[in-house]
């Protein structure tokens, strides 16, 4: 089995080209769990599978499986890696459209940068000004679906700029939020946000389906930037500093006051190509 390894700001993925539909969905789920194991196999945050397009305007379709085998409808970093891979393998041009479970995405590739047009986000569905209590701490949060069909839910937790606690120490707080089935019956990605200045924020994301902090989360960067933007703390473009690199979020108002046009730009990197041996599975 041939594979490629890519990463977007440290969010790493295994890529399988399944456009000839050789692998069944059940087999893909098993492969994701096996291959994404670190130290025991290739290791990754998730598995990207490229399939034949589902409509005539798209170059391909992609699905993303988290390393626990669960399917994610959309990942900004994974989508950027998929677009770069398709461009490098010459089955898509610099400007392309492709299908995801979260909707149709447009991308522009300027290696190593990839920009995604994410369509319109409905801010009327964002829940603002809540607090979440854990142990002896209470922190303000916003939570949202990003407005695209079947998009993953995100919670944004606001930290003070001078909050220097290690990222790992926030994991119990993140897990407590994820386990709150009243607020998040399907789980949630938890993004810890610090405002650096009017055009820059810092974000740590504890990802659903990965069950730990990742070095970067594209959709988490979008959620945090939107939360900062609608609260009046940042202007566009917003530089989002993740532990693994920087994503740029461009937010543009539309004629509908509730809708925002959103773009995500960031680096991608081709890491390796090779063959998976049976012992890795």
Rosetta silent file (secondary structure, phi, psi, omega in degrees, C-alpha in Angstrom):
SEQUENCE: XXXXXXXXXXXXXXXXXXXXXXXXXXXXXXXXXXXXXXXXXXXXXXXXXXXXXXXXXXXXXXXXXXXXXXXXXXXXXXXXXXXXXXXXXXXXXXXXXXXXXXXXXXXXXXXXXXXXXXXXXXXXXXXXXXXXXXXXXXXXXXXXXXXXXXXXXXXXXXXXXXXXXXXXXXXXXXXXXXXXXXXXXXXXXXXXXXXXXXXXXXXXXXXXXXXXXXXXXXXXXXXXXXXXXXXXXXXXXXXXXXXXXXXXXXXXXXXXXXXXXXXXXXXXXXXXXXXXXXXXX
SCORE:     score description
SCORE:     0.000 S_00000001
   1 L     0.000  124.373  179.284    0.000    0.000    0.000 S_00000001
   2 E   -83.200  144.378  178.212    1.450    3.359   -1.082 S_00000001
   3 E  -143.176  162.381  168.383    1.216    6.335    1.272 S_00000001
   4 E  -127.904  154.366  176.146    2.375    9.926    1.637 S_00000001
   5 E  -121.594  129.945  178.475    3.011   11.872    4.836 S_00000001
   6 E  -136.168  162.480  173.724    2.286   15.605    5.051 S_00000001
   7 E  -144.399  146.643  174.836    1.925   18.217    7.728 S_00000001
   8 E  -120.474  103.302 -177.180    0.309   21.622    8.006 S_00000001
   9 L    55.085   39.237  176.207    1.943   23.659   10.763 S_00000001
  10 L    89.180   -8.703  174.247    2.749   20.467   12.661 S_00000001
  11 E   -84.473  104.968 -167.274   -0.722   18.902   12.260 S_00000001
  12 E  -103.374  147.249 -173.278    0.426   15.692   10.533 S_00000001
  13 E  -140.454  145.839  166.600   -1.475   13.353    8.258 S_00000001
  14 E   -93.591  138.145 -178.868   -1.050   10.132    6.312 S_00000001
  15 E  -118.751  128.807  173.321   -2.506   10.379    2.793 S_00000001
  16 E  -116.988  130.125  176.740   -3.882    7.461    0.781 S_00000001
  17 E   -89.405  105.305 -175.744   -4.894    7.910   -2.856 S_00000001
  18 L  -115.363   29.036 -174.462   -8.087    5.841   -3.134 S_00000001
  19 L   -65.476  -20.176  175.037   -9.490    7.428   -6.293 S_00000001
  20 L   -90.841    6.765  173.086   -9.868    4.020   -7.883 S_00000001
  21 L    55.846   51.919  179.016  -11.930    2.986   -4.836 S_00000001
  22 L   -83.176  -26.333 -174.541   -9.874   -0.021   -3.876 S_00000001
  23 L  -106.287  133.692  175.682  -10.534    0.274   -0.133 S_00000001
  24 L   -76.701  163.483 -179.707  -13.929   -0.146    1.533 S_00000001
  25 H   -62.480  -40.714  178.990  -15.068    2.266    4.243 S_00000001
  26 H   -62.823  -39.875  178.160  -14.720   -0.400    6.933 S_00000001
  27 H   -65.943  -38.935  179.831  -11.171   -1.155    5.811 S_00000001
  28 H   -61.953  -42.106  179.917  -10.292    2.551    5.807 S_00000001
  29 H   -61.968  -44.120  178.538  -11.396    2.932    9.436 S_00000001
  30 H   -63.116  -42.811  179.615   -9.243   -0.007   10.505 S_00000001
  31 H   -61.869  -41.441 -179.978   -6.269    1.332    8.554 S_00000001
  32 H   -58.318  -47.507 -178.473   -6.634    4.770   10.186 S_00000001
  33 H   -62.177  -42.420 -177.146   -6.458    3.298   13.690 S_00000001
  34 H   -71.753  -49.631 -173.370   -3.456    1.119   12.840 S_00000001
  35 H   -70.725  -29.613 -175.270   -1.377    3.554   10.784 S_00000001
  36 L   -80.614   -2.479  177.574   -1.852    6.579   13.049 S_00000001
  37 L   -66.804  126.188  177.887   -0.270    4.844   16.059 S_00000001
  38 L   -79.628  142.519 -179.270    2.903    6.684   16.981 S_00000001
  39 L    73.721  -32.621  179.415    6.070    4.601   17.435 S_00000001
  40 L   -92.205  -19.654  179.636    4.201    1.400   16.481 S_00000001
  41 L  -146.216 -148.555 -179.003    3.388    2.463   12.910 S_00000001
  42 L   -67.141  -45.623  179.789    3.759    5.589   10.746 S_00000001
  43 L    85.285  128.526  178.799    2.048    7.818   13.308 S_00000001
  44 L  -172.010  165.696  172.464   -0.160   10.835   12.595 S_00000001
  45 L   -75.316  -24.741 -178.327   -2.991   12.983   13.893 S_00000001
  46 E  -169.858  170.419  179.031   -5.239   11.585   11.171 S_00000001
  47 E  -114.424  123.923  174.818   -5.653    9.751    7.880 S_00000001
  48 E   -99.280  127.133  177.125   -6.651   11.612    4.697 S_00000001
  49 E  -117.775  122.769  179.093   -8.251    9.459    2.012 S_00000001
  50 E   -97.786  126.622 -178.612   -8.652   10.905   -1.476 S_00000001
  51 E  -121.449  174.895  175.052  -11.506    9.473   -3.543 S_00000001
  52 L   -62.321  149.012 -179.002  -13.106   10.193   -6.896 S_00000001
  53 L   -65.477  153.593  179.021  -15.091   13.459   -6.964 S_00000001
  54 L   -99.078   -6.056  173.115  -18.785   13.378   -6.186 S_00000001
  55 L  -142.181  162.156 -170.036  -19.680   16.216   -8.581 S_00000001
  56 L   -70.917  -16.674 -177.006  -18.475   17.304  -12.013 S_00000001
  57 L   -90.642   -6.487 -174.384  -16.903   20.576  -10.859 S_00000001
  58 L  -103.185  152.023  178.355  -14.502   18.968   -8.352 S_00000001
  59 L   -83.984  -28.730 -179.002  -11.074   17.432   -8.872 S_00000001
  60 L  -167.439  174.427  170.057  -11.449   14.875   -6.066 S_00000001
  61 E  -123.152  153.207  179.652  -13.182   14.224   -2.777 S_00000001
  62 E  -131.804  148.663  169.094  -11.500   13.788    0.591 S_00000001
  63 E  -130.787  151.434 -179.239  -12.400   12.274    3.888 S_00000001
  64 E  -123.339  127.499  172.982  -10.539   12.571    7.161 S_00000001
  65 E  -112.364  130.167  175.151  -10.412    9.950    9.865 S_00000001
  66 E   -68.356  168.316 -174.940   -9.029   10.823   13.270 S_00000001
  67 L   -72.217  -10.343  172.759   -6.506    8.476   14.769 S_00000001
  68 L   -89.278    3.052  178.576   -9.207    6.843   16.898 S_00000001
  69 L    93.389  -10.203  178.683  -11.021    5.864   13.678 S_00000001
  70 L   -74.339  151.660 -178.607  -13.800    8.446   13.989 S_00000001
  71 E   -95.378  136.133  176.584  -14.603   10.533   10.930 S_00000001
  72 E  -107.061  128.904 -177.114  -14.222   14.296   10.947 S_00000001
  73 L   -67.258  -26.077 -178.676  -16.400   16.232    8.490 S_00000001
  74 L  -161.216  142.565  171.422  -13.781   18.924    7.975 S_00000001
  75 L  -141.977  125.102 -179.560  -10.245   19.926    8.954 S_00000001
  76 H   -63.552  -44.122  179.822   -8.631   23.080    7.652 S_00000001
  77 H   -67.852  -40.577  178.316   -5.091   21.731    7.895 S_00000001
  78 H   -64.174  -41.137  179.615   -6.051   18.391    6.340 S_00000001
  79 H   -64.376  -38.074  177.385   -7.853   20.133    3.487 S_00000001
  80 H   -65.903  -41.787  177.715   -4.805   22.292    2.807 S_00000001
  81 H   -64.076  -40.863  179.042   -2.561   19.201    2.759 S_00000001
  82 H   -62.006  -42.860  179.744   -4.984   17.395    0.420 S_00000001
  83 H   -64.140  -43.847  178.512   -4.999   20.352   -1.979 S_00000001
  84 H   -62.505  -42.554  179.339   -1.193   20.570   -2.000 S_00000001
  85 H   -61.101  -46.960 -179.176   -0.923   16.811   -2.607 S_00000001
  86 H   -61.882  -38.782  177.746   -3.397   16.935   -5.507 S_00000001
  87 H   -66.112  -46.201 -177.740   -1.474   19.838   -7.071 S_00000001
  88 H   -65.859  -32.582  179.826    1.908   18.130   -6.698 S_00000001
  89 L   -88.396    0.898  171.255    0.518   14.894   -8.173 S_00000001
  90 L    66.086   27.975  168.762   -0.980   16.902  -11.054 S_00000001
  91 L  -107.314   14.596  169.932   -4.592   15.796  -10.786 S_00000001
  92 L  -153.467  151.855  178.773   -5.608   19.338   -9.809 S_00000001
  93 L   -87.060 -172.675  179.295   -4.387   22.785  -10.824 S_00000001
  94 L   -63.119  -33.202  173.499   -3.244   25.672   -8.662 S_00000001
  95 E  -110.119  127.987 -172.859   -6.880   26.652   -8.288 S_00000001
  96 E  -147.199  162.247  171.441   -9.191   23.773   -7.518 S_00000001
  97 E  -125.135  136.415  177.435  -12.511   22.709   -6.065 S_00000001
  98 E  -143.915  161.897 -173.459  -12.897   19.515   -4.068 S_00000001
  99 E   -99.641  137.645  171.761  -15.536   17.743   -2.022 S_00000001
 100 E  -130.509  166.778  176.690  -15.482   17.119    1.732 S_00000001
 101 L   -65.306  -20.474  178.123  -18.081   15.737    4.119 S_00000001
 102 L   -89.899   -2.289  179.718  -18.382   19.318    5.382 S_00000001
 103 E   131.837 -179.517 -179.741  -19.129   20.772    1.950 S_00000001
 104 E   -85.446  132.481 -176.343  -17.408   21.901   -1.259 S_00000001
 105 E  -118.462  139.141  171.321  -14.114   23.729   -0.743 S_00000001
 106 E  -103.532  140.099 -178.378  -12.172   26.010   -3.091 S_00000001
 107 E  -136.294  149.700  171.877   -8.396   26.134   -2.750 S_00000001
 108 E  -126.154  126.033 -176.010   -5.492   28.056   -4.228 S_00000001
 109 E  -106.181  124.180  173.055   -2.031   26.469   -4.033 S_00000001
 110 E  -134.778   78.914 -168.687    1.133   28.588   -3.999 S_00000001
 111 L   -46.519  133.134    5.729    3.646   26.120   -2.521 S_00000001
 112 L   -89.175    2.558 -177.227    4.183   25.865    0.350 S_00000001
 113 E   -82.830  143.802  171.765    1.133   28.064    1.057 S_00000001
 114 E  -133.020  131.278  177.452   -2.447   26.925    0.488 S_00000001
 115 E  -111.828  130.127  177.950   -5.467   29.223    0.849 S_00000001
 116 E  -107.867  133.748  168.793   -8.949   27.801    1.389 S_00000001
 117 E   -92.419  114.643 -171.635  -12.180   29.644    0.664 S_00000001
 118 E   -98.955    6.851  176.802  -14.489   28.371    3.387 S_00000001
 119 E    79.698 -153.271 -174.075  -17.677   30.063    2.291 S_00000001
 120 E  -101.986  134.500  176.316  -20.076   31.920    4.583 S_00000001
 121 E  -107.280  129.504 -178.708  -20.205   31.565    8.359 S_00000001
 122 E   -90.964  103.873 -176.512  -23.489   32.363   10.128 S_00000001
 123 H   -72.979  -14.031 -179.892  -22.579   34.274   13.284 S_00000001
 124 H   -68.276  -16.065 -178.747  -26.159   34.181   14.575 S_00000001
 125 H   -95.492    1.950  179.641  -25.552   30.557   15.577 S_00000001
 126 L   -85.646  129.732  179.112  -22.523   31.336   17.741 S_00000001
 127 E   -91.088  120.839 -174.960  -23.171   31.138   21.485 S_00000001
 128 E  -108.777  159.987  165.081  -21.426   34.006   23.260 S_00000001
 129 E    57.882   43.806  170.576  -20.551   35.029   26.794 S_00000001
 130 E  -101.556  166.053  172.176  -20.877   31.730   28.623 S_00000001
 131 E  -126.237  153.340  176.457  -18.645   30.509   31.416 S_00000001
 132 E  -127.446  131.381 -177.537  -17.402   27.027   32.181 S_00000001
 133 E  -106.720  132.608  175.126  -16.467   25.930   35.669 S_00000001
 134 E  -145.211  126.103 -174.991  -13.915   23.244   36.435 S_00000001
 135 L    55.303 -121.816 -178.276  -12.460   22.605   39.888 S_00000001
 136 L  -104.414   17.435 -175.000  -11.902   26.090   41.319 S_00000001
 137 E  -119.142  141.191  175.853  -11.601   27.876   37.985 S_00000001
 138 E  -127.915  122.975 -177.908  -14.205   29.650   35.866 S_00000001
 139 E  -126.009  143.315  176.898  -13.299   30.766   32.345 S_00000001
 140 E   -71.330  143.191  179.072  -15.355   32.571   29.661 S_00000001
 141 E  -137.832  154.514  162.759  -16.158   30.559   26.539 S_00000001
 142 E  -119.441  152.629  171.097  -17.853   30.895   23.145 S_00000001
 143 E  -142.728  153.121 -169.653  -18.946   27.879   21.161 S_00000001
 144 E  -161.479  151.794  153.830  -19.977   27.380   17.585 S_00000001
 145 E   -90.604  147.501 -172.863  -20.386   25.197   14.563 S_00000001
 146 L   -79.262    6.226  170.365  -18.444   26.902   11.819 S_00000001
 147 L    93.450   -7.633  178.136  -21.495   27.276    9.618 S_00000001
 148 L   -96.887  155.167 -178.651  -20.644   24.722    6.950 S_00000001
 149 L   -52.809  129.355  175.678  -22.680   21.543    6.536 S_00000001
 150 L    60.900   22.214 -177.691  -21.761   18.952    9.182 S_00000001
 151 L   -65.319  151.585  179.829  -18.905   21.114   10.471 S_00000001
 152 L   -70.041  143.199  177.409  -17.151   20.031   13.653 S_00000001
 153 E   -75.613  145.726  178.886  -18.189   21.880   16.825 S_00000001
 154 E  -131.160  141.192  171.783  -15.650   24.195   18.442 S_00000001
 155 E  -117.043  132.763  178.935  -15.426   25.759   21.881 S_00000001
 156 E  -111.228  121.402 -178.737  -13.182   28.792   22.397 S_00000001
 157 E  -106.280  127.435 -174.843  -11.854   29.341   25.921 S_00000001
 158 E   -92.577  125.529  176.679  -10.484   32.804   26.673 S_00000001
 159 L  -111.576  151.624  174.306   -7.213   33.113   28.597 S_00000001
 160 L   -69.966  151.415 -177.594   -5.549   36.269   29.878 S_00000001
 161 L   -60.119  -32.567 -178.310   -2.510   37.451   27.902 S_00000001
 162 L   -93.405   17.073  176.879   -0.257   36.936   30.936 S_00000001
 163 L   -83.254  100.874 -172.118   -1.499   33.362   31.557 S_00000001
 164 L  -101.617   14.040 -178.890    1.781   31.478   31.134 S_00000001
 165 L   -60.797  148.566  179.047    0.720   28.033   32.359 S_00000001
 166 L   -61.426  146.844 -179.373    2.032   25.137   30.206 S_00000001
 167 H   -54.355  -41.671 -175.707   -0.274   23.973   27.437 S_00000001
 168 H   -63.868  -26.987 -179.207   -0.418   20.444   28.902 S_00000001
 169 H   -70.956  -14.034  178.557   -1.781   21.755   32.207 S_00000001
 170 H   -86.797   -8.207 -176.551   -4.930   22.867   30.355 S_00000001
 171 H   -58.677  -43.700  178.812   -5.723   19.295   29.228 S_00000001
 172 H   -60.632  -37.023  177.489   -7.941   18.425   32.267 S_00000001
 173 H   -64.289  -43.571  179.720  -10.007   21.569   31.638 S_00000001
 174 H   -63.308  -43.890 -179.289  -10.366   20.618   27.964 S_00000001
 175 H   -65.029  -35.340  177.764  -11.404   17.055   28.787 S_00000001
 176 H   -64.232  -39.023  176.838  -14.010   18.339   31.260 S_00000001
 177 H   -65.322  -45.624 -178.056  -15.530   20.505   28.513 S_00000001
 178 H   -62.179  -30.439 -177.156  -15.525   17.610   26.039 S_00000001
 179 L   -84.612   -3.808  179.613  -17.304   15.352   28.537 S_00000001
 180 L   -79.652   93.340 -175.505  -20.142   17.835   29.105 S_00000001
 181 L   -72.427  -18.519  177.174  -22.834   16.049   27.093 S_00000001
 182 L   -68.991  -43.830  178.256  -25.444   18.694   27.917 S_00000001
 183 L   -82.262  -38.998 -171.265  -23.509   21.371   26.046 S_00000001
 184 L  -132.525   77.385 -177.152  -21.688   19.112   23.575 S_00000001
 185 L   -62.297  -24.523 -179.557  -23.528   15.833   22.942 S_00000001
 186 L  -104.762   15.861 -174.073  -21.201   15.004   20.025 S_00000001
 187 L    79.520  178.652 -176.020  -17.994   16.123   21.723 S_00000001
 188 L  -162.917  150.007  168.970  -16.121   19.302   20.825 S_00000001
 189 E   -85.692  131.560 -175.259  -12.736   20.702   19.819 S_00000001
 190 E  -109.756  120.400 -177.125  -11.466   22.958   22.606 S_00000001
 191 E  -113.951  120.453  177.323   -9.410   26.022   21.634 S_00000001
 192 E   -94.475  122.424 -169.642   -7.580   28.076   24.258 S_00000001
 193 E  -117.055  132.218  169.534   -7.198   31.648   22.996 S_00000001
 194 E  -123.641  131.177  177.052   -4.928   34.501   24.073 S_00000001
 195 E   -82.624  123.253  178.762   -5.128   37.934   22.402 S_00000001
 196 E   -94.685  -46.962  171.798   -1.622   39.206   21.573 S_00000001
 197 E  -158.901 -167.216 -171.501   -2.564   42.388   19.717 S_00000001
 198 L   -73.963   -8.174  178.499   -5.251   43.622   17.317 S_00000001
 199 L  -130.119   14.017 -176.588   -4.004   41.409   14.487 S_00000001
 200 E  -147.498  136.782  176.487   -2.496   38.449   16.307 S_00000001
 201 E  -136.212  161.957  175.865   -3.719   35.713   18.632 S_00000001
 202 E  -118.107  136.117 -174.018   -2.263   32.550   20.150 S_00000001
 203 E  -137.615  132.865  169.829   -4.272   29.315   20.108 S_00000001
 204 E  -115.605  130.811 -177.080   -3.844   25.826   21.594 S_00000001
 205 E  -118.615  124.682  173.286   -6.337   23.210   20.373 S_00000001
 206 E   -98.304  110.462 -166.513   -7.307   20.005   22.180 S_00000001
 207 E   -92.799  135.051  170.131   -8.836   17.987   19.359 S_00000001
 208 L   -62.476  134.621  179.660  -11.812   15.692   19.444 S_00000001
 209 L    87.975  -18.846  174.065  -10.846   12.271   18.093 S_00000001
 210 L  -102.593  -34.645  177.095   -7.146   12.859   18.808 S_00000001
 211 L    63.411   37.455  170.169   -7.625   13.292   22.569 S_00000001
 212 E  -168.437  173.265  175.091   -4.642   15.554   23.085 S_00000001
 213 E   -71.141  135.747  171.190   -3.281   18.912   21.998 S_00000001
 214 E  -101.004  162.249 -178.928   -2.162   19.043   18.376 S_00000001
 215 L   -70.973  -18.710  177.497    0.524   21.410   17.125 S_00000001
 216 L  -164.688  151.634  173.288   -2.055   23.172   14.970 S_00000001
 217 L  -141.641  116.372 -176.901   -5.734   23.009   14.040 S_00000001
 218 H   -64.591  -50.324  179.778   -6.933   24.898   10.972 S_00000001
 219 H   -67.611  -30.797  174.662  -10.632   24.945   11.843 S_00000001
 220 H   -66.207  -36.973  175.363   -9.689   25.711   15.460 S_00000001
 221 H   -62.770  -40.819  178.047   -7.702   28.704   14.224 S_00000001
 222 H   -63.517  -48.290 -178.203  -10.782   29.845   12.303 S_00000001
 223 H   -59.305  -44.670 -179.144  -13.064   29.406   15.321 S_00000001
 224 H   -66.259  -42.210  179.643  -10.714   31.327   17.621 S_00000001
 225 H   -64.375  -40.602  178.594  -10.198   34.138   15.089 S_00000001
 226 H   -65.113  -42.641  178.176  -13.953   34.476   14.541 S_00000001
 227 H   -60.114  -43.384  178.517  -14.572   34.548   18.298 S_00000001
 228 H   -66.254  -38.962 -177.573  -11.950   37.286   18.693 S_00000001
 229 H   -66.549  -48.279 -176.034  -13.329   39.195   15.693 S_00000001
 230 H   -72.077  -20.504  174.331  -16.976   39.210   16.768 S_00000001
 231 L   -84.552   -3.024  176.685  -15.969   40.257   20.290 S_00000001
 232 L    81.542   18.462 -176.321  -14.158   43.270   18.790 S_00000001
 233 L   -96.605  -15.377 -177.641  -10.689   42.225   19.915 S_00000001
 234 L  -141.097  152.345  171.082   -9.120   41.639   16.485 S_00000001
 235 L  -112.611  160.890  179.711   -9.310   42.948   12.941 S_00000001
 236 L   -87.499  144.265   -1.107   -8.761   40.988    9.745 S_00000001
 237 L   -77.965  148.630 -178.686   -6.410   39.491    8.695 S_00000001
 238 E  -106.535  122.847  174.065   -5.728   37.675   11.963 S_00000001
 239 E   -85.117  121.764 -177.538   -2.414   35.903   12.444 S_00000001
 240 E  -109.289  111.723 -178.773   -3.057   32.788   14.536 S_00000001
 241 E   -90.325  113.335  172.530    0.043   31.437   16.260 S_00000001
 242 E  -101.438  162.813  177.055   -0.158   27.711   16.955 S_00000001
 243 L   -56.663  -29.424 -177.465    2.682   25.717   18.548 S_00000001
 244 L   -96.521   -2.735 -178.591    3.480   24.250   15.103 S_00000001
 245 E   153.414 -169.594 -172.742    3.219   27.398   12.992 S_00000001
 246 E  -117.532  131.358  168.953    1.019   30.275   11.885 S_00000001
 247 E  -107.437  144.952  176.547   -2.350   30.284   10.141 S_00000001
 248 E  -110.931  128.284  179.848   -3.796   33.455    8.657 S_00000001
 249 E  -112.372  123.704  177.373   -7.552   33.990    8.833 S_00000001
 250 E  -105.684  122.053 -178.040   -9.185   36.529    6.501 S_00000001
 251 E  -115.392  125.721 -178.762  -12.644   37.673    7.616 S_00000001
 252 E  -128.027  121.776  175.174  -14.818   39.734    5.253 S_00000001
 253 E   -63.016  155.589  176.803  -18.311   41.091    6.109 S_00000001
 254 L  -119.968 -179.149  179.196  -21.072   40.514    3.572 S_00000001
 255 L   -67.785  -19.395  173.615  -24.294   42.346    2.764 S_00000001
 256 L   -93.390  118.455 -173.204  -25.986   40.077    5.321 S_00000001
 257 L   -62.659  -18.921 -179.996  -24.882   41.278    8.777 S_00000001
 258 L   -90.940  -10.121 -175.560  -24.980   37.711   10.132 S_00000001
 259 E  -108.803  134.633  176.089  -22.779   36.202    7.427 S_00000001
 260 E  -120.854  135.353  172.047  -19.000   36.414    7.206 S_00000001
 261 E   -86.312  130.772 -171.495  -16.856   35.258    4.292 S_00000001
 262 E  -127.545  135.959  172.763  -13.867   33.354    5.666 S_00000001
 263 E  -125.425  149.512  178.376  -10.530   32.253    4.192 S_00000001
 264 E  -125.797  124.366  178.456   -7.778   30.167    5.792 S_00000001
 265 E  -124.712  139.545  177.190   -4.151   30.400    4.644 S_00000001
 266 E  -170.837  170.989 -178.648   -1.158   28.455    5.941 S_00000001
 267 E   -81.787  151.472  170.016    1.902   26.434    5.078 S_00000001
 268 L  -126.937  160.033  177.856    1.977   22.793    4.101 S_00000001
 269 E  -142.951  132.224  171.265    4.954   20.439    3.895 S_00000001
 270 E   -82.179  124.060 -173.917    5.567   17.222    1.996 S_00000001
 271 E  -102.577  -51.022 -175.044    7.334   14.883    4.410 S_00000001
 272 E  -163.426  159.003  168.381    7.667   11.444    2.845 S_00000001
 273 E  -131.840  150.389  179.282    6.297    8.878    0.420 S_00000001
 274 E  -178.675 -163.603 -178.981    6.623    5.136    0.715 S_00000001
 275 E  -118.477  133.398  175.965    5.091    1.709    1.078 S_00000001
 276 L   -83.068  125.781  176.181    3.278    0.441    4.130 S_00000001
 277 L   -87.150  153.471 -177.398    4.487   -3.016    5.157 S_00000001
 278 H   -54.758  -32.119 -178.044    2.025   -5.551    6.613 S_00000001
 279 H   -68.232  -17.987  175.314    3.669   -5.349   10.048 S_00000001
 280 H   -76.044  -12.865 -178.528    2.596   -1.703   10.318 S_00000001
 281 L  -108.560    0.000    0.000   -1.007   -2.898   10.213 S_00000001
